[in-house]
Amino acid sequence: MNDIMQTIAVYALPVIFAVTLHEAAHGYVARLFGDPTAMLAGRVTLNPIVHIDMVGTVLVPLGILLTSKVLGGPPLLFGWAKPVPVNFNKLHKPKRDMLWVALAGPAANLWMAIMWALTVRLLLDAGVLRDSFWFQMAVVGIQINLVLMALNLFPLLPLDGGRILYSLLPQNLALQYSRLEPYGMAILIVLLITGSLWVMIEPFMMLGRFIVQWFI
């Protein structure tokens, strides 16, 4: 039991901040490009309470952690917060600006991964042991943020990567592509269950690791 509680303590802060800053970044960039919806809803904030989704921020990560403890092996942890409301029609140029709003979330996760990597570097320089609580938390912070970055860059609507791809496609192709959105989450679940999803997002993970290694 103590081992499980320690694991939860190590993962809690990185998970909360990973999903919180991800969503706040969407709202902040949307405001910059003309849509104040998230700002008016009080969602452009680092206060995790307004972003936490009981299922995506608490139950799913906790379930993955507990399952990994039973089955063994490192947990492939992910989660989500309450989606920030964005009215794309209020953006200055909706199709173009959608790219930057969508990209803001994964970019925030990459930035956090870099911050945790710098923390690892500082802890190592200070002689902190690798099995210490704070060192483990920093390593987990890197892992979680790289997974969330890679997952959200996967080009499938309604994920951020799907919004980015929609923005980049010519209008006629973008409209055809958008018809897949109602089936997006079902497709994602199937890919997750079959294990294919982790293979498909590995290129994004490799890119994230390459960037983060420069700071370690």
SELO-69419 format. One record per residue (C-alpha): chain; x, y, z; residue in three letters. Coordinates in Angstrom, 2 decimals. Example, Ala and Ser with C-alpha at 12.3 -4.5 7.8 and 13.67 -1.06 7.14 Angstrom:
<pavexs>
{"A",{12.30,-4.50,7.80},"Ala"}
{"A",{13.67,-1.06,7.14},"Ser"}
</pavexs>
This chain:
<pavexs>
{"A",{0.00,0.00,0.00},"Met"}
{"A",{2.83,2.39,0.87},"Asn"}
{"A",{4.40,1.68,-2.51},"Asp"}
{"A",{1.14,2.53,-4.30},"Ile"}
{"A",{0.68,5.75,-2.32},"Met"}
{"A",{4.24,6.82,-3.07},"Gln"}
{"A",{3.71,6.18,-6.79},"Thr"}
{"A",{0.50,8.23,-6.75},"Ile"}
{"A",{2.34,11.05,-4.96},"Ala"}
{"A",{5.13,11.02,-7.56},"Val"}
{"A",{2.69,11.18,-10.48},"Tyr"}
{"A",{0.03,13.52,-9.07},"Ala"}
{"A",{1.71,16.90,-9.53},"Leu"}
{"A",{3.15,16.23,-13.03},"Pro"}
{"A",{-0.22,14.92,-14.29},"Val"}
{"A",{-2.23,17.84,-12.89},"Ile"}
{"A",{0.09,20.48,-14.27},"Phe"}
{"A",{0.49,18.70,-17.62},"Ala"}
{"A",{-3.23,18.74,-18.39},"Val"}
{"A",{-3.86,22.13,-16.72},"Thr"}
{"A",{-1.25,24.10,-18.66},"Leu"}
{"A",{-2.18,22.26,-21.86},"His"}
{"A",{-5.77,23.51,-21.68},"Glu"}
{"A",{-4.88,27.00,-20.41},"Ala"}
{"A",{-2.50,27.40,-23.37},"Ala"}
{"A",{-5.32,26.69,-25.83},"His"}
{"A",{-7.46,29.39,-24.25},"Gly"}
{"A",{-4.63,31.92,-24.05},"Tyr"}
{"A",{-3.68,31.57,-27.72},"Val"}
{"A",{-7.34,31.62,-28.77},"Ala"}
{"A",{-7.64,34.97,-26.98},"Arg"}
{"A",{-4.58,36.28,-28.84},"Leu"}
{"A",{-6.25,35.39,-32.14},"Phe"}
{"A",{-9.60,36.98,-31.32},"Gly"}
{"A",{-11.69,34.45,-29.37},"Asp"}
{"A",{-12.23,35.46,-25.70},"Pro"}
{"A",{-14.56,32.52,-24.94},"Thr"}
{"A",{-12.11,30.65,-22.68},"Ala"}
{"A",{-10.96,33.87,-21.03},"Met"}
{"A",{-14.55,34.87,-20.20},"Leu"}
{"A",{-15.20,31.36,-18.87},"Ala"}
{"A",{-12.29,31.71,-16.46},"Gly"}
{"A",{-10.31,28.92,-18.13},"Arg"}
{"A",{-7.15,30.87,-18.96},"Val"}
{"A",{-5.65,30.18,-15.56},"Thr"}
{"A",{-3.10,27.89,-13.92},"Leu"}
{"A",{-5.61,27.03,-11.18},"Asn"}
{"A",{-5.99,23.26,-11.70},"Pro"}
{"A",{-9.39,23.11,-10.01},"Ile"}
{"A",{-11.18,24.74,-12.96},"Val"}
{"A",{-9.54,22.36,-15.46},"His"}
{"A",{-9.73,19.02,-13.63},"Ile"}
{"A",{-12.00,16.36,-15.14},"Asp"}
{"A",{-12.73,13.64,-12.60},"Met"}
{"A",{-12.52,10.90,-15.22},"Val"}
{"A",{-9.66,12.12,-17.40},"Gly"}
{"A",{-7.51,13.84,-14.76},"Thr"}
{"A",{-8.12,11.52,-11.81},"Val"}
{"A",{-9.76,8.16,-12.50},"Leu"}
{"A",{-8.06,7.21,-15.79},"Val"}
{"A",{-4.48,8.01,-14.67},"Pro"}
{"A",{-5.14,6.38,-11.28},"Leu"}
{"A",{-6.56,3.29,-12.98},"Gly"}
{"A",{-3.52,3.02,-15.26},"Ile"}
{"A",{-1.16,3.38,-12.27},"Leu"}
{"A",{-2.94,0.71,-10.24},"Leu"}
{"A",{-3.15,-1.65,-13.22},"Thr"}
{"A",{0.57,-1.25,-13.92},"Ser"}
{"A",{1.31,-2.09,-10.29},"Lys"}
{"A",{-0.68,-5.30,-10.57},"Val"}
{"A",{0.60,-6.37,-13.99},"Leu"}
{"A",{4.09,-4.95,-13.61},"Gly"}
{"A",{6.03,-2.77,-16.03},"Gly"}
{"A",{6.14,1.01,-16.41},"Pro"}
{"A",{2.75,2.71,-16.81},"Pro"}
{"A",{2.00,4.33,-20.19},"Leu"}
{"A",{0.21,7.13,-18.40},"Leu"}
{"A",{-2.03,9.71,-20.01},"Phe"}
{"A",{-5.10,11.72,-19.17},"Gly"}
{"A",{-7.04,14.83,-20.05},"Trp"}
{"A",{-8.71,17.86,-18.51},"Ala"}
{"A",{-12.00,19.58,-19.29},"Lys"}
{"A",{-11.65,20.89,-22.86},"Pro"}
{"A",{-11.26,24.65,-23.02},"Val"}
{"A",{-14.17,26.22,-24.94},"Pro"}
{"A",{-13.00,27.71,-28.24},"Val"}
{"A",{-15.30,29.35,-30.77},"Asn"}
{"A",{-13.27,29.01,-33.96},"Phe"}
{"A",{-15.66,31.33,-35.80},"Asn"}
{"A",{-14.49,34.20,-33.59},"Lys"}
{"A",{-10.86,33.79,-34.58},"Leu"}
{"A",{-9.52,36.44,-36.95},"His"}
{"A",{-9.00,33.85,-39.69},"Lys"}
{"A",{-10.65,30.67,-38.37},"Pro"}
{"A",{-9.02,28.04,-40.59},"Lys"}
{"A",{-5.54,29.54,-40.36},"Arg"}
{"A",{-5.64,30.51,-36.68},"Asp"}
{"A",{-7.01,27.09,-35.69},"Met"}
{"A",{-3.51,25.74,-36.27},"Leu"}
{"A",{-1.94,27.98,-33.61},"Trp"}
{"A",{-4.71,27.39,-31.08},"Val"}
{"A",{-4.39,23.62,-31.52},"Ala"}
{"A",{-0.60,23.69,-31.48},"Leu"}
{"A",{-0.54,25.63,-28.21},"Ala"}
{"A",{-1.47,22.58,-26.11},"Gly"}
{"A",{1.27,20.21,-27.34},"Pro"}
{"A",{3.74,23.12,-27.28},"Ala"}
{"A",{2.90,23.71,-23.62},"Ala"}
{"A",{3.57,20.04,-22.88},"Asn"}
{"A",{6.92,20.20,-24.67},"Leu"}
{"A",{7.83,23.32,-22.67},"Trp"}
{"A",{6.93,21.54,-19.44},"Met"}
{"A",{8.98,18.49,-20.45},"Ala"}
{"A",{11.94,20.83,-20.95},"Ile"}
{"A",{11.36,22.45,-17.54},"Met"}
{"A",{11.29,19.03,-15.87},"Trp"}
{"A",{14.45,18.11,-17.81},"Ala"}
{"A",{16.19,21.20,-16.46},"Leu"}
{"A",{15.04,20.14,-12.99},"Thr"}
{"A",{16.66,16.74,-13.53},"Val"}
{"A",{19.89,18.47,-14.56},"Arg"}
{"A",{19.85,20.68,-11.47},"Leu"}
{"A",{19.14,17.73,-9.18},"Leu"}
{"A",{21.98,15.74,-10.70},"Leu"}
{"A",{24.36,18.67,-10.33},"Asp"}
{"A",{23.27,19.01,-6.70},"Ala"}
{"A",{24.08,15.36,-6.05},"Gly"}
{"A",{20.48,14.30,-5.43},"Val"}
{"A",{20.08,10.53,-5.62},"Leu"}
{"A",{18.23,9.11,-8.61},"Arg"}
{"A",{15.85,7.15,-6.39},"Asp"}
{"A",{14.81,10.27,-4.43},"Ser"}
{"A",{11.21,11.46,-4.52},"Phe"}
{"A",{11.96,14.73,-6.35},"Trp"}
{"A",{14.20,13.10,-8.95},"Phe"}
{"A",{11.53,10.49,-9.73},"Gln"}
{"A",{8.89,13.22,-9.98},"Met"}
{"A",{11.01,15.19,-12.46},"Ala"}
{"A",{11.56,12.10,-14.63},"Val"}
{"A",{7.83,11.35,-14.54},"Val"}
{"A",{7.14,14.97,-15.50},"Gly"}
{"A",{9.24,14.52,-18.64},"Ile"}
{"A",{7.56,11.24,-19.55},"Gln"}
{"A",{3.98,12.40,-19.02},"Ile"}
{"A",{4.39,15.62,-20.97},"Asn"}
{"A",{6.09,13.89,-23.90},"Leu"}
{"A",{3.27,11.31,-24.04},"Val"}
{"A",{0.60,14.03,-23.96},"Leu"}
{"A",{2.44,16.06,-26.58},"Met"}
{"A",{2.81,13.05,-28.88},"Ala"}
{"A",{-0.76,11.83,-28.34},"Leu"}
{"A",{-2.26,15.24,-29.05},"Asn"}
{"A",{-0.15,15.70,-32.20},"Leu"}
{"A",{-1.61,12.49,-33.66},"Phe"}
{"A",{-3.50,13.72,-36.76},"Pro"}
{"A",{-6.97,12.52,-35.81},"Leu"}
{"A",{-9.93,14.77,-35.07},"Leu"}
{"A",{-10.87,15.87,-32.44},"Pro"}
{"A",{-7.24,15.75,-31.20},"Leu"}
{"A",{-5.04,18.81,-31.61},"Asp"}
{"A",{-3.14,17.09,-34.39},"Gly"}
{"A",{-6.40,16.69,-36.27},"Gly"}
{"A",{-7.09,20.43,-35.95},"Arg"}
{"A",{-3.58,21.18,-37.18},"Ile"}
{"A",{-4.00,18.91,-40.20},"Leu"}
{"A",{-7.42,20.41,-40.94},"Tyr"}
{"A",{-5.86,23.88,-40.92},"Ser"}
{"A",{-3.12,22.84,-43.32},"Leu"}
{"A",{-5.29,20.98,-45.84},"Leu"}
{"A",{-6.91,22.75,-48.82},"Pro"}
{"A",{-10.51,23.69,-48.05},"Gln"}
{"A",{-12.16,20.89,-50.04},"Asn"}
{"A",{-9.93,18.20,-48.52},"Leu"}
{"A",{-10.31,19.72,-45.06},"Ala"}
{"A",{-14.10,19.46,-45.29},"Leu"}
{"A",{-13.89,15.82,-46.33},"Gln"}
{"A",{-11.43,15.11,-43.54},"Tyr"}
{"A",{-13.70,16.78,-40.96},"Ser"}
{"A",{-16.38,14.14,-41.63},"Arg"}
{"A",{-14.25,11.67,-39.68},"Leu"}
{"A",{-14.53,13.68,-36.46},"Glu"}
{"A",{-17.68,11.94,-35.10},"Pro"}
{"A",{-15.76,8.65,-35.27},"Tyr"}
{"A",{-12.45,10.02,-33.99},"Gly"}
{"A",{-12.71,8.92,-30.36},"Met"}
{"A",{-13.92,5.44,-31.34},"Ala"}
{"A",{-10.94,5.10,-33.69},"Ile"}
{"A",{-8.62,6.31,-30.93},"Leu"}
{"A",{-9.98,3.77,-28.45},"Ile"}
{"A",{-9.53,0.92,-30.94},"Val"}
{"A",{-5.95,2.00,-31.65},"Leu"}
{"A",{-5.29,2.23,-27.91},"Leu"}
{"A",{-6.73,-1.20,-27.12},"Ile"}
{"A",{-4.81,-2.87,-29.94},"Thr"}
{"A",{-1.56,-1.14,-28.98},"Gly"}
{"A",{-1.25,0.45,-32.43},"Ser"}
{"A",{-1.54,3.96,-31.03},"Leu"}
{"A",{1.81,3.83,-29.24},"Trp"}
{"A",{3.53,2.72,-32.44},"Val"}
{"A",{1.93,5.54,-34.42},"Met"}
{"A",{2.88,8.29,-31.97},"Ile"}
{"A",{6.45,7.04,-31.52},"Glu"}
{"A",{7.86,9.48,-34.15},"Pro"}
{"A",{6.47,12.38,-32.10},"Phe"}
{"A",{7.91,10.81,-28.94},"Met"}
{"A",{11.32,10.51,-30.60},"Met"}
{"A",{11.21,14.17,-31.64},"Leu"}
{"A",{10.30,15.20,-28.10},"Gly"}
{"A",{13.08,13.09,-26.58},"Arg"}
{"A",{15.60,14.56,-29.03},"Phe"}
{"A",{14.65,18.10,-28.00},"Ile"}
{"A",{14.57,17.35,-24.27},"Val"}
{"A",{17.98,15.62,-24.34},"Gln"}
{"A",{19.58,18.94,-25.25},"Trp"}
{"A",{18.61,20.21,-21.80},"Phe"}
{"A",{19.90,17.17,-19.88},"Ile"}
</pavexs>
